[in-house]
């Protein structure tokens, strides 16, 4: 049995990157990894990926890896805070020794029992770029909007701001804080480069003078 502490704002941010009724059923939820040193939440729909970590403060016990179903995540997010400071307290997951058994989530007097998704979550570490080289990329605006909403969920920016940089292969990284970020897969396009914008640094071109017509002899 393990005890894992996760925060609702991070569950909410991660939920924006989960798949919805995907045939790859193991994506219809979020991955939770935990040991006494650190816990992580990861979600992906195959086009975007969210990852967040929390260093343990002596409150995680045992080790745990499992996929929490989307319905359970939604149920936890639907709980109402009985008092304002409750939002700063973690959701406590108490896991079963049997992966196929029942697990429990508890927060501010609310409790739900759930079972894990029986599947293998993708190797998320493989898609995180090792370096960011500021390559040129094209992205779906909807994916970037998810990042804006996640930044608000995480309270890193009331206006939804985040830093963004691209790897040489075009992969984008949206960084919300040292603990949380998202990976955005680029759109494949035939465009070879971004249009030159140097024209905007120059004034309007001078009009070309029209030639003066020669007088016609009488």
C-alpha positions, 0 to 999 in steps of 0.5 A: 500500500502507498500514500500519495499526495497530489494537488487539485490545481495540478489535476485540473491542469493535467486534465486539459491534456488527457485524451477524450474517448480515445481508442487508446484507452490508456490515454483516457486518464492521467499517469501518477508516479510516486515514491518517498522522494517525489510524485509526478502527474503526466497526461497526453492525448498524443499531440500534447503532453503535460507533466508536473512534479512535487518533491515529497515533504515526508508525506508520500509512503511507498511507491506507486505507478498507475493511470487514474481514469478521467471520470475519477479526475472529474469527480475529484475536481467537482468537489466543493471546498468547504473552506477557502484554505482547503484548496491549498491542501492535497488530495490524499490517494491511498492505493491498494497492494493489488493494482486491480483492486480498489484505490481511494482518494480523499480531500476535505471530507470528500472520498471516492473509490476507483480502479486504475486503467489496466494499460501501459502509459506511453514512455513520456520521458522519450518525447521530452527534448533534451535541448531547446534550439529555437527551431521554427515550428507551427502549432495548433492554436487550440493546443496553445490555448490549453497551455494558457488555461493550465497556467491559470489552473496552476496559479503561475499567471492570472493572465495565463502567461507562460514561457515557450521555446522550440527544439530543433525538431520543432517540438514546443515546450511551454514552461509554467514553473520549474515543476510543471510544463507541457510538450506540444507536437508541431503541425507538419507543413510544407512551409520551409520557413517563416516569411521575412518581416524585415519590410516592417523595419523600413518606411513605405517605398517611394512612389515611382515617378511617371515619365513625362510625355514628350510634346508632339510636334504640330 
